[in-house]
């Protein structure tokens, strides 16, 4: 794992570390590198200790790294907190005014005040890092101009001067650093994080309505939708609470708008009755749950994968659903599209389970097809028989869905058990038929399930099982073990419901040992696999300290059985 | 949407089917008023969407021949908001009871008024929970004795008219099921009003409310004087607080604030920009 450089920028909330983190990420992506960003922040607006880590490589990378190669300290506290994590050859960039730094092997003390205004120290630190990494100055100047050019020539000029001075200063220091080789590229790529990719996946699928109540780490899905709302012609409504949000989405979907909600665990807890309503009224809705550690308010700004069972069993009564668990930013895009398609086709709730780490993790992403088709809500009136019945019994359980107002037919959707016509009924034979009809759709959903991805040795000594954002770390751990002669493999689930045993049971049976890698304390995927297959996964590597699973974490646990500081 | 009808809207268009209500229930009169108001409004039948919650009153649209989204208890307002925002050309009418609208859905009631979204909200208000068999509702008077409040209700009563006027709701009216022509008139006006319209209709519950019965309301409900100016907010607020020996019915307050669905960008029928141009911003 020495093929990458891990840059960690640390400081207080309000010091602009996210701004330079994003700028540096974009510069690196434009220069052709791959990145994995991990953002760690506290539940406060100012102060505290926040970090923005960018792991950068000329090779494919898919996970964060714990040891730090370049520490950029915007305050003294950052030096003290992180100096123990700095690798032997690593450097620590800080102001020459800082008194701390005892025990730092390779300090780079920067005379920021010589370059310009103290307010622009973060831009100067960007110049120093780019110089050390060998990123061409032109790339950064262009980006600064893109970002701040409009703000008025003085600010743009000040930024440019600050960057030139700091970049040139660092170049003159002859700092020896084992940097990644230059990448030759003329390929344009995107830089985006998981939540942006979810929003864009929804836009590509033709989303027309979203309602939300702000909640970290889901809010940026809604912010991204809002930033494009005028271009997409969609409504994004800030609701009075999450209960209102999902009921609005169901109302909008009934009226013909492909609809979604994005929230986090506590907010989804409020939406649960609505999930059941979508199941009963057979109304398409895409529900994004960006996980953070619970129970209750938990750790509001950290990451966890502990809501799989919650989402799977959410909502009273029995109704069909699908749950996607994207493991990469690309999957956030494609699986959200898929969620809209399935929600429309099978007329009910489809879930996307992501988490804070993936939500905030910027990556370099190859361009998406710009001509993707949009979901069409409902069917044409010519496709239904008169008298129209919203819940007509069919072989596959799917009743033709008309949109009210689109024809002379009336559309009656009800949350009570209902007749084929949608009116409430206490006819118990009709009840049984309706339950069977709704659950029949599970067969179709099972046939269309995304197969789990298998990587590595065909009959491995060790088979890792993962889902969602743990994918990247598990994959790198397998690669690392196999490079050292191990016979390891990975089985990753990007869809955890329905679980279709025939798509993966052979893999479990042909491994000598199976190890579940999960970001929770109880091994929820392992439990679900046992429930659906009877196969018991005894060994688990679990993480629930609020931080993302890393390859080092997995390898340390394998070697020592206990967590070991990196 | 009001448009020239290609099929005549008649009394048969919205024919009332068999109900699950007690004989003598005020709902019978209200559903007739709703039906008459729909006929009088002359709206295209297929361009009306009813949204209801849960309770005996919320069943009403099931007995009319209309588009219907019958959702969860207390959640009819957000569901109706979603319908209206998705397709602002639809006429959206919400129908439910006092428990659903003012109790379980209290937060939504306040928020929908603040949004001033163009919904017509008809609340059957009998000051008691019927379907769950006789517990106090938010509008039960203090001292009202029930099985669950055997020593009488200790909480203050929720006056929906007062709250709606205080929040400057677009249109606020009260009626009584014992005055069917008046109730019809209020609903017609509410449908016509562009913005949030509340029509609170008092009704007896013959099974569970032996205090606020037909005679009790009949004696107290008095039409507002002809010179009542519903656009005078200060005066409307005074009228809204009246409850007891004299209960004013009529259009208590009205303003011409632009409805939310006309203020925000709603482009359901617009063609989205090319995906490529949106994605290009991420390069």
Interface residues (C-beta under 8 A of the other chain):
Chain A: X188 X189 X190 X191 X192 X196 X200 X203 X204 X206 X208 X209 X211 X228 X229 X230 X231 X232 X233 X234 X235 X237 X239 X240 X241 X243 X244 X245 X247 X248 X249 X250 X251 X252 X253 X254 X255 X256 X257 X259 X273 X274 X277 X281 X365 X367 X368 X370 X371 X372 X374 X404 X405 X407 X408 X409 X410 X411 X412 X413 X414 X415 X416 X422 X423 X424
Chain B: X45 X46 X47 X49 X51 X54 X59 X62 X65 X66 X67 X68 X69 X70 X71 X72 X75 X77 X78 X79 X80 X81 X82 X83 X84 X85 X86 X87 X89 X90 X107 X108 X110 X111 X264 X265 X266 X267 X268 X269 X270 X271 X272 X273 X274 X275 X276 X277 X278 X279 X282 X283
